[in-house]
Amino acid sequence: MYSKKYLKSNSTVISLLFLIFFINEAHTQAYTKKELQDSLAKTPYFSIHKDNYFITGVPVNKEINSATADAKYQISFKQILTRSRLPWDTYLYLTYTQKSFWNIYEESFPFKDINFNPSIALGKILYDKEERLKGLATLSFEHESNGRDSISSRSWNRLSLEYTTKISTNTIASFKAWVPFSYREGNPNLLEYVGLGEVNASHTFKPDKLIFDIRLRKGLNLHGKGSVRSRIYFNPFKNNISNQYLMLEWFVGQAEGLLNYEQSQSAIRIGYVIRTNEFKWFNGKNNN
């Protein structure tokens, strides 16, 4: 089957990329609890959650034409509800992410699929015995749907637990698992494609200049269903230390969007991104 073939063909490349994560490292020092609390107190309540981007590209597994080439864009933000100390030293926040697939090369520019993903979450910062930043744990209730009705309706809810930490000097990883519910109407076999969790890894080759991300999902089956999404972020401008980049993305697998989640897809897209800096604290101090 197509998905199995593509996922297998990329396994060697993925392994090599993970090995690259552990070379050419710079020395950094983790934030202490006091330093981090002081920095967090100055951050705005409203901020970017996931990447905000507009990218366009073509499939690599089918004929390229006005119906198969498309654009994809995402809008995502986060609103902290309280910084006051809640039980277990947690904080409460809301997120909203909207991902759209837009057939801009077809007449009338139709939207193929729009996915809405709001959530409410509790976050907790974890420290080691020396009270230095160790990780971030998040418990969230998420809803995701495409806002349609009848046979085109797709939606699911999940209770998610995520842990983010630094796994090497310039590499940050997130491990996320979810308990899904209220998903069987409209997409009863969704878990065969999205599984019960995902792994994200981000490696900085050059701060504010060149970054590589990869996300892995494995469907709840013994076949090759699932997805691999890899991204390269490059800042081509001199003396620009903002979070604006050009992004090259390669997605291969299923469930890139909800509407046709069973269809296999392999697509390369490129465009503009305002990259999230939600986990910038893991980069440490004095990062070279």
C-alpha angles and dihedrals in degrees: 000000000000098000094050092049094050096045091050093048090055098046094087092047091049091051091052092048091053090051089053088057090072100053133076092026126176123216118253136169122224121239117257119233093256094046092050094047090050091050094046091051089062097048119101121257090230118057147137115293107184127003117299109213151150115210135164134194152127139271120257096198100056143031115299114233141128091284097050100039113077149151128252125197136176135199117193134167141166131215120196109216099192139005092186115113111272126186113302089015094283132148130216127228144161127227134192127190127179120188120187135189110207126189095212093163094060125084111271090017097248123199108238098194138351121195122198119201118179122168144174117215148179117219129197128186115218126209134194126237090279090053094248123139111279107161150325122244122197131188113191143170109220134187122193127182143145095232095238132123138217117019093345094059116118125174143142140175127215143180105222134196118194133181123193124190143148112265096181136001096281100019127089122187133191124200115197130182129177142195107216126207139166092031106111097088108082097000109035095161097044093120089061085071108029099034124196100298150347142231123223126189129183124190124190112212093175122006114249089359117060128017134164125206132184132183124193129195128175121199121233094261144077094252132082096273117134134069147264119206118185127181136187118200118199129179107204096183125096119237091007111135097165123114094258117117146156108249131205113196131188117189122185126174135034139309097041084143131014103238098066098018093150094059119098115236137186114179138160118207135173133192149105125323138183097209121217117247093191091126098038091122089072090063087074129205127311093019110179 
